[in-house]
Amino acid sequence: MASPSPGYGITVRVDAPATSGATSGLVAAVGGAGGALTALDIVESHPDQIVVDVTFDATDADHGTTVKDALAKVPGVTVRKVSDRTFLMHLGGKIEVTSKVPIKHRDDLSRAYTPGVARVCQAIAENPEDARRLTIKRNTVAVVTDGSAVLGLGNIGPAAALPVMEGKAMLFKQFAGVDAWPVCLDTQDTEEIISIVKAIAPVYGGINLEDIAAPRCFEIERRLREDLDIPVFHDDQHGTAIVVLAALTNALRVVDKTMEEISVVVSGVGAAGHAIIQLLQAEGVSTIIACDRKGAVHTGRDGMDKDRQWVADHTNPGGKTGSLCEVLEGADVFVGVSGPNLLDGDDIATMADDAIVFALANPDPEVDPVEAGKHAAVVATGRSDFPNQINNVLAFPGFFRGMLDAGARDITQKTMLAAAEAIADSVSDDQRNSSFIVPSVFDPDVATSVATAVREAAQ
């Protein structure tokens, strides 16, 4: 059974008898039902009755109902109200626009708006580059999605994807001071998405593509990079690849191996898998075998689209065939960006000594991390409840901060390699071990280090 998570934080308000054993009964009910009690607050007290807020973490929504039912069965207890703390956080949205300058009197209004603003508009009309200096373009990123490939949820559409994009905008601001705004498009037509993003681009200093399904995302990113004079970054591809490379750099330091000598098996040839392969190759990894649902991708295999054909042409130099389990044998590194429960501990045992396993499918990884850890030297996942979380928030805020500060247009392998190196080097020699190969997402120095490295590489 999964562990209780703050993502399923529940507060149940109950009426209970004003007796010495009432609260202990509530605590026992939560524990007995498998919940993790986080708070017990008496919000009202009367001679014969108390009102108590019981707050706990559950494993999922159904488990939250189970714990609530257990509380209702405590003698003398009546459930008044159930509040899901995650939904409460989202009421009215998670972000807002605030003014950077006060408007306190007529003079302020005259400078910020009419008539003074006209002079600024004319300056930009005469020199369009001034928009970067005199408007929000200098520090603003559009988080663009069509809602077709939301992590763990799939094709849920633009409105349902909005809470994720709001969260992304929060992280941009929190970790790098970048003002980001969700742009959720009610279309999944490639040409229409490209046209809309080009039309809104004058407002923004960068475009962060998010949760757009492959192979459509490849064409959208390629065309926008060609047509726009601002950086276009598909975080599901390049953000993931940057953090994977950073984590692998430190994992290899732990097991004393080099990029040039290792063999890597990548499960998943979608957006993330594609970018990971390209960045690992840029860092010197020469032996990579990619797998999809049909097994190893290799030249001569029938029925491949152009993106899989590229993978076939640039990986698997030995022309190996077979299933994921078969080609994993003897490999030094496994990187999973595919789906849940594809491997077990016995499969990991066939890998080389001091194997490295990155099982990044969310919420359920390709292999149980506990089982993988019995055989591999280093294990990482995409989850926050296991060590070594491969989280894109380590990359994208600082990456865009650096690109915006540099006034750069083009995202290159050089800038991505610089970001990965900065993340890896944020873990010092005396910190690094098999359970700590990437810094905490709350390390305040990471985004600054990434921004500095990217800015220097871009310039």
Secondary structure as UniProt FT lines:
FT   STRAND          5..17
FT   TURN            20..21
FT   HELIX           22..32
FT   TURN            33..34
FT   STRAND          36..45
FT   STRAND          49..58
FT   HELIX           61..72
FT   TURN            75..76
FT   STRAND          78..84
FT   HELIX           85..90
FT   TURN            91..92
FT   HELIX           106..112
FT   TURN            114..116
FT   HELIX           117..126
FT   HELIX           128..130
FT   HELIX           131..134
FT   HELIX           136..139
FT   STRAND          140..145
FT   TURN            151..153
FT   HELIX           158..176
FT   STRAND          179..184
FT   HELIX           190..200
FT   HELIX           201..203
FT   STRAND          206..209
FT   TURN            214..215
FT   HELIX           216..227
FT   STRAND          232..234
FT   HELIX           235..239
FT   HELIX           240..255
FT   TURN            259..261
FT   STRAND          263..267
FT   HELIX           271..282
FT   TURN            283..284
FT   STRAND          287..292
FT   TURN            293..294
FT   STRAND          295..296
FT   TURN            299..300
FT   TURN            302..303
FT   HELIX           306..314
FT   TURN            317..318
FT   HELIX           324..328
FT   TURN            329..330
FT   STRAND          333..336
FT   HELIX           345..349
FT   TURN            353..354
FT   STRAND          356..359
FT   HELIX           369..373
FT   TURN            374..375
FT   STRAND          378..381
FT   TURN            384..385
FT   HELIX           392..394
FT   HELIX           396..406
FT   HELIX           413..425
FT   TURN            429..431
FT   TURN            434..435
FT   TURN            441..442
FT   HELIX           444..458
//
